[in-house]
């Protein structure tokens, strides 16, 4: 051990005697390192460092002088241990002689501490010995202790098992002299040695101890009920059915030793869900369980280990969850991603709805719907049904469209009835789309021999396609002021190429009009239409690329004020192609450069009262003139109610086309004055045009001799990816359209596309009613509705049952005298009413009629748990409202028995859980997995079928339930009945029609759908209704429910020819709507009040409604937290179906 050293120095000097203060050496020491640069020599900053100052007092000499000092002089009790190093720095502080040092040297000496500079000795004792030889702790562990060793550098120990028997583990180097080997086999001998080593830089190890052996216990000690423990951590958790507490069970014997390899179980006294990954105790005797619950309160858990009930129990306090507040419209969000997708009908954008309360907290388990409030008519939203928000308050929908345009989407919180303020917009784009007011694309080329000239859009940007191909078309194709570029003074040649993007037919005329006064002539214009790309040549385009020769030169030369208009007639309907080429050749007799011209396409029109109309405009030119120079002839301005002397009066479109509603408005001269019929035409390719006979034209009150006409197109047209609309004015039009017809009993109802003429439509002689197979029924009277669109025929005799009928009209017209057309007819069918036939019930509604009751899975996802149908059967005595065990094939084995099916009750349904119409058919005998959203779920039809099957016990009294249910469908639009449309507007809902389409599909093919019923007739007996969630918001839909529901009942009865058809209603009591109340149900939602007939509208006869709020079951005893689907609770769905069935029996009972 180094504890002192020598230093020697040679002082270089002159012969002069020393003067001034003595010279000094400052010697600094730093342990285990090197000096920084510059070094810190201050003693106060040293830790393992010392500084010694030595004064040199030698005389002037060149002699060698040595000095010795101890490290302890620098730092008290300082030791430089083996493996460490010291760094010295010597600094000279010269005295007055300004002398310098050289040949500095340091040498160390061995002091009394001894040992030199490193540790080379192993710890003692060497070899190692045992303080406590290995000994068994239990059947799986052995413990041992080595003798404590000593060494100046410190000591560590290593225990080695040498037998190699299973389960043994070496300790590795450790500081502790004690080691316990665990995980061993019972009744097995294990042998160990122990070795020690020091902690020097190069460790020195002892020899191994002698071997020592121990044998594990032959058998584990029995579990002690009193010594074993059960503990919960944490002891309190939220009752949110998500947050868990850990229950740790530790099995011990009477001596406190762990008991491993034993089966442990845990039970609670509440509804908590208990789970564990491994129920066998580990080497420490431990098994850990997790518990969670949705029920508030303290639950106690008891453990059993190896069939021994542990005395200690653990309690967990499941505390009330401080949930979020109600949904806030302002803080909730609706976001689309991406915001632009192709309008290909396939690519979709995802709209994420995040519901939050006023503080921004997410609101989970909330029903939310998404609706398109504007945009393309063909947008598809999936899923159609209401979605439940997740733990983050989010629900997602996918939207797609086959039609270009921007869709705006609005979200509604169904549970709270809140419409979210933020909306999401998605642009559905289509390359090259020609979509109504989007018009045609910009031209791809405009070539000219002139150095100037521009080409504008073929249809002016302010135009609408309502004017394509009519005299009102004023779009400028070419407008330019040219310069002389052909080398001939006074002449001008200009060629324009326009790519229309698709093939177009032209059947009108071209005309060229000078843009300024004082020009002498327009010599000629050449016009081609071709499908061959003429290219971008700046010179004249060769005729070889065209399939036809140019149109001949001007056929008409008219003077319009001081300008000259030349019109070039086109062979009608024969020019067709993608590329339009116009070549203008002009010359001035003065030899100056000619001016620019405008080239247009147009079409002539019939006139009848032009002179009368023109008299209001003194000095007006001929009908074909354009006095105000706006590109529209005088006659066209007359027809469309425009001012021929005001160039700003040029557009007859009063209200642009709305692609969402399919509406637009145009102006026209009062029809009684023109004698013309105005029609809307549509095309998808600008080649073939079709009269839009389904368009509804509604003229407003005239102002002077001009009226605005509102036009509504048939909804199915809005699904086209490309749609062009044009208006025509004709002397005679095609007949209005009979859009709907149905009949029952002694009346027939017809709905027309526009208001009809009262005189002709109320004459019963103008109708013939015939039945398929022969025979007619006389019409006693005909009445017209207030809006003029609905005609009701009263018959002299009732219509036949289950028959096909035709109504043929003669000499009836619309309100303006437009004839419907003699021989126009409509067909409808009636229904069978065989009292000895199959008893048919229609069950209609939205997703809760679809059915989400779980037959096997209960609370917490556990089979047979509370909330499932299986739980009801197993615990039949606890649910007195019904004998659920009777639903089993073997009531004596309720936990394992199959469910009983009923061949006397059958169900037919087009699976509508997605909300889409026309899905595959599900059919078969009644049973609990028949047929909710999947094979494990059921709907109200299950209990309804039990009740009605029991009501018709006879051998030939079979029951057929036709389900007409689609997720997310509302009454305000999807199920909207014709009477609601007639009274309050709108469109008859597709789901309304689908009810009868589905019924007709199965009943007209009863023997095919159910071969065992071949040859049997049928009788429609009753109608059940469980719907309304999707009408809770917006408020306008909820408010109208009170009127829509009785209209729906009336129209359904009329359609089936049963004016008193029994009608049972189950209210919308889900969504944790609130406690049940007695009439007048003050705290109920508007939809519930309407369903219970306390909203100011009288209840129709033969209708019963059941308040379903008592059927609500909390999520803590249900399979899910989806409140708007009754939390998927089997009991709730069964009780809804039973209520419908019980009410139906009451209505049917004599």
VENGINOR-V906407 format. One record per backbone hydrogen bond with DSSP energy under -1.0 kcal/mol. CO is the residue of the C=O (numbers start at 1). NH is the residue of the N-H. If there is no record, write none. Layout:
BEGIN
co->CO nh->NH
co->CO nh->NH
END
This chain:
BEGIN
co->3 nh->71
co->4 nh->109
co->5 nh->69
co->6 nh->107
co->7 nh->67
co->8 nh->105
co->9 nh->65
co->10 nh->102
co->21 nh->96
co->23 nh->56
co->24 nh->93
co->25 nh->54
co->26 nh->91
co->27 nh->52
co->28 nh->89
co->30 nh->87
co->42 nh->45
co->43 nh->46
co->48 nh->31
co->50 nh->29
co->52 nh->27
co->54 nh->25
co->65 nh->9
co->67 nh->7
co->69 nh->5
co->70 nh->73
co->71 nh->74
co->71 nh->75
co->75 nh->78
co->81 nh->84
co->85 nh->32
co->87 nh->30
co->89 nh->28
co->91 nh->26
co->93 nh->24
co->95 nh->98
co->100 nh->12
co->102 nh->10
co->105 nh->8
co->107 nh->6
co->111 nh->114
co->117 nh->83
co->124 nh->150
co->129 nh->147
co->132 nh->145
co->135 nh->143
co->138 nh->217
co->140 nh->184
co->141 nh->137
co->141 nh->138
co->142 nh->181
co->143 nh->135
co->144 nh->179
co->145 nh->131
co->145 nh->132
co->150 nh->124
co->151 nh->154
co->156 nh->197
co->157 nh->174
co->158 nh->195
co->159 nh->171
co->160 nh->193
co->165 nh->168
co->174 nh->157
co->177 nh->146
co->179 nh->144
co->181 nh->142
co->188 nh->216
co->190 nh->214
co->191 nh->162
co->192 nh->212
co->193 nh->160
co->194 nh->209
co->195 nh->158
co->196 nh->206
co->197 nh->156
co->204 nh->198
co->207 nh->128
co->212 nh->192
co->214 nh->190
co->217 nh->187
co->224 nh->228
co->225 nh->311
co->229 nh->250
co->231 nh->248
co->233 nh->246
co->235 nh->317
co->237 nh->319
co->238 nh->240
co->245 nh->291
co->246 nh->233
co->247 nh->289
co->248 nh->231
co->249 nh->287
co->250 nh->229
co->251 nh->259
co->252 nh->224
co->253 nh->256
co->257 nh->253
co->262 nh->281
co->263 nh->306
co->265 nh->304
co->267 nh->302
co->273 nh->292
co->275 nh->290
co->279 nh->264
co->281 nh->261
co->282 nh->285
co->285 nh->251
co->286 nh->282
co->287 nh->249
co->289 nh->247
co->290 nh->275
co->291 nh->245
co->292 nh->273
co->293 nh->241
co->297 nh->318
co->299 nh->316
co->300 nh->269
co->301 nh->314
co->302 nh->267
co->303 nh->310
co->304 nh->265
co->305 nh->308
co->308 nh->305
co->314 nh->301
co->316 nh->299
co->317 nh->237
co->318 nh->297
co->319 nh->239
co->321 nh->323
co->328 nh->332
co->329 nh->421
co->333 nh->354
co->335 nh->352
co->337 nh->350
co->339 nh->427
co->341 nh->429
co->342 nh->344
co->349 nh->399
co->350 nh->337
co->351 nh->397
co->352 nh->335
co->353 nh->395
co->354 nh->333
co->355 nh->363
co->356 nh->328
co->357 nh->360
co->361 nh->357
co->366 nh->389
co->367 nh->414
co->367 nh->415
co->368 nh->387
co->369 nh->412
co->371 nh->410
co->374 nh->408
co->380 nh->400
co->382 nh->398
co->387 nh->368
co->389 nh->365
co->390 nh->393
co->393 nh->355
co->394 nh->390
co->395 nh->353
co->397 nh->351
co->398 nh->382
co->399 nh->349
co->400 nh->380
co->401 nh->345
co->405 nh->428
co->407 nh->426
co->408 nh->373
co->408 nh->374
co->409 nh->424
co->410 nh->371
co->411 nh->420
co->412 nh->369
co->413 nh->417
co->413 nh->418
co->418 nh->413
co->424 nh->409
co->426 nh->407
co->427 nh->341
co->428 nh->405
co->429 nh->343
co->430 nh->433
co->435 nh->438
co->436 nh->439
co->460 nh->463
co->464 nh->467
co->465 nh->468
co->466 nh->727
co->467 nh->470
co->470 nh->473
co->488 nh->491
co->490 nh->588
co->492 nh->586
co->494 nh->584
co->496 nh->582
co->498 nh->580
co->504 nh->577
co->508 nh->570
co->509 nh->602
co->510 nh->568
co->511 nh->600
co->512 nh->566
co->513 nh->598
co->524 nh->585
co->526 nh->583
co->527 nh->551
co->528 nh->581
co->530 nh->579
co->542 nh->545
co->543 nh->546
co->556 nh->567
co->558 nh->565
co->560 nh->563
co->563 nh->560
co->564 nh->514
co->565 nh->558
co->566 nh->512
co->567 nh->555
co->567 nh->556
co->568 nh->510
co->571 nh->574
co->575 nh->506
co->577 nh->504
co->578 nh->500
co->579 nh->530
co->580 nh->498
co->581 nh->528
co->582 nh->496
co->583 nh->526
co->584 nh->494
co->585 nh->524
co->586 nh->492
co->588 nh->591
co->596 nh->515
co->598 nh->513
co->599 nh->477
co->600 nh->511
co->602 nh->509
co->609 nh->613
co->610 nh->614
co->611 nh->615
co->613 nh->616
co->614 nh->617
co->617 nh->620
co->622 nh->625
co->623 nh->635
co->625 nh->634
co->626 nh->629
co->633 nh->637
co->634 nh->638
co->635 nh->639
co->636 nh->640
co->637 nh->642
co->638 nh->641
co->639 nh->669
co->643 nh->646
co->646 nh->649
co->648 nh->650
co->652 nh->667
co->655 nh->665
co->658 nh->662
co->662 nh->713
co->663 nh->658
co->664 nh->711
co->665 nh->654
co->665 nh->655
co->666 nh->709
co->668 nh->707
co->670 nh->673
co->670 nh->674
co->671 nh->675
co->677 nh->730
co->679 nh->728
co->680 nh->692
co->681 nh->726
co->682 nh->690
co->683 nh->724
co->686 nh->505
co->690 nh->682
co->691 nh->693
co->692 nh->695
co->696 nh->712
co->698 nh->710
co->703 nh->706
co->705 nh->670
co->706 nh->703
co->707 nh->668
co->708 nh->700
co->709 nh->666
co->710 nh->698
co->711 nh->664
co->712 nh->696
co->714 nh->717
co->715 nh->718
co->716 nh->719
co->717 nh->720
co->723 nh->436
co->724 nh->683
co->726 nh->681
co->728 nh->679
co->730 nh->677
co->737 nh->753
co->740 nh->751
co->742 nh->749
co->744 nh->747
co->745 nh->799
co->746 nh->795
co->747 nh->744
co->748 nh->793
co->749 nh->742
co->750 nh->791
co->751 nh->739
co->751 nh->740
co->755 nh->815
co->757 nh->761
co->758 nh->762
co->763 nh->766
co->764 nh->767
co->766 nh->810
co->768 nh->808
co->769 nh->777
co->770 nh->806
co->771 nh->774
co->775 nh->771
co->778 nh->796
co->781 nh->794
co->783 nh->792
co->785 nh->788
co->788 nh->756
co->789 nh->752
co->790 nh->785
co->791 nh->750
co->792 nh->783
co->793 nh->748
co->794 nh->780
co->794 nh->781
co->803 nh->830
co->804 nh->772
co->805 nh->828
co->806 nh->770
co->807 nh->826
co->808 nh->768
co->809 nh->823
co->812 nh->820
co->813 nh->757
co->814 nh->817
co->818 nh->814
co->821 nh->824
co->824 nh->809
co->826 nh->807
co->828 nh->805
co->834 nh->837
co->838 nh->1019
co->839 nh->960
co->840 nh->1021
co->840 nh->1022
co->841 nh->962
co->842 nh->1024
co->843 nh->964
co->844 nh->1026
co->845 nh->966
co->846 nh->849
co->846 nh->850
co->847 nh->851
co->851 nh->933
co->853 nh->938
co->854 nh->869
co->855 nh->870
co->856 nh->864
co->858 nh->861
co->859 nh->862
co->862 nh->858
co->862 nh->865
co->865 nh->868
co->866 nh->859
co->867 nh->1130
co->868 nh->872
co->869 nh->873
co->870 nh->874
co->871 nh->875
co->873 nh->876
co->875 nh->878
co->876 nh->879
co->879 nh->882
co->882 nh->884
co->883 nh->886
co->884 nh->887
co->885 nh->888
co->887 nh->900
co->890 nh->893
co->893 nh->897
co->898 nh->889
co->902 nh->926
co->904 nh->959
co->905 nh->926
co->906 nh->961
co->907 nh->924
co->908 nh->963
co->909 nh->922
co->912 nh->915
co->912 nh->967
co->914 nh->384
co->920 nh->911
co->922 nh->909
co->924 nh->907
co->926 nh->902
co->927 nh->930
co->934 nh->937
co->936 nh->855
co->937 nh->932
co->938 nh->853
co->939 nh->942
co->940 nh->944
co->941 nh->945
co->942 nh->946
co->943 nh->947
co->944 nh->948
co->945 nh->949
co->946 nh->950
co->947 nh->951
co->948 nh->952
co->954 nh->957
co->958 nh->839
co->959 nh->906
co->960 nh->841
co->961 nh->908
co->962 nh->843
co->964 nh->845
co->966 nh->969
co->970 nh->975
co->974 nh->991
co->974 nh->992
co->976 nh->989
co->977 nh->981
co->978 nh->982
co->979 nh->983
co->980 nh->984
co->981 nh->985
co->989 nh->993
co->990 nh->994
co->991 nh->995
co->993 nh->997
co->994 nh->998
co->995 nh->999
co->996 nh->1000
co->997 nh->1001
co->998 nh->1002
co->999 nh->1003
co->1000 nh->1004
co->1005 nh->1009
co->1006 nh->1010
co->1010 nh->1013
co->1011 nh->1014
co->1013 nh->1016
co->1017 nh->838
co->1018 nh->834
co->1019 nh->840
co->1022 nh->842
co->1023 nh->1064
co->1024 nh->844
co->1025 nh->1066
co->1026 nh->846
co->1028 nh->1031
co->1029 nh->1032
co->1034 nh->1038
co->1035 nh->1039
co->1036 nh->1040
co->1040 nh->1043
co->1040 nh->1044
co->1041 nh->1045
co->1043 nh->1047
co->1044 nh->1048
co->1045 nh->1049
co->1046 nh->1050
co->1047 nh->1051
co->1048 nh->1052
co->1049 nh->1053
co->1050 nh->1054
co->1051 nh->1055
co->1052 nh->1056
co->1053 nh->1058
co->1058 nh->1061
co->1062 nh->1023
co->1063 nh->1104
co->1064 nh->1025
co->1065 nh->1106
co->1067 nh->1069
co->1078 nh->1081
co->1081 nh->1084
co->1085 nh->1089
co->1086 nh->1090
co->1087 nh->1091
co->1088 nh->1092
co->1089 nh->1094
co->1102 nh->1063
co->1104 nh->1065
co->1106 nh->1067
co->1108 nh->1111
co->1109 nh->1112
co->1114 nh->1117
co->1115 nh->1118
co->1121 nh->1123
co->1122 nh->1125
co->1122 nh->1127
co->1123 nh->1071
co->1123 nh->1126
co->1125 nh->1128
co->1126 nh->1129
co->1127 nh->1120
co->1128 nh->854
co->1129 nh->1133
co->1130 nh->1134
co->1131 nh->1135
co->1132 nh->1136
co->1133 nh->1137
co->1134 nh->1138
co->1135 nh->1139
co->1136 nh->1140
co->1137 nh->1141
co->1138 nh->1142
co->1139 nh->1143
co->1140 nh->1144
co->1141 nh->1145
co->1142 nh->1146
co->1143 nh->1147
co->1144 nh->1148
co->1145 nh->1149
END
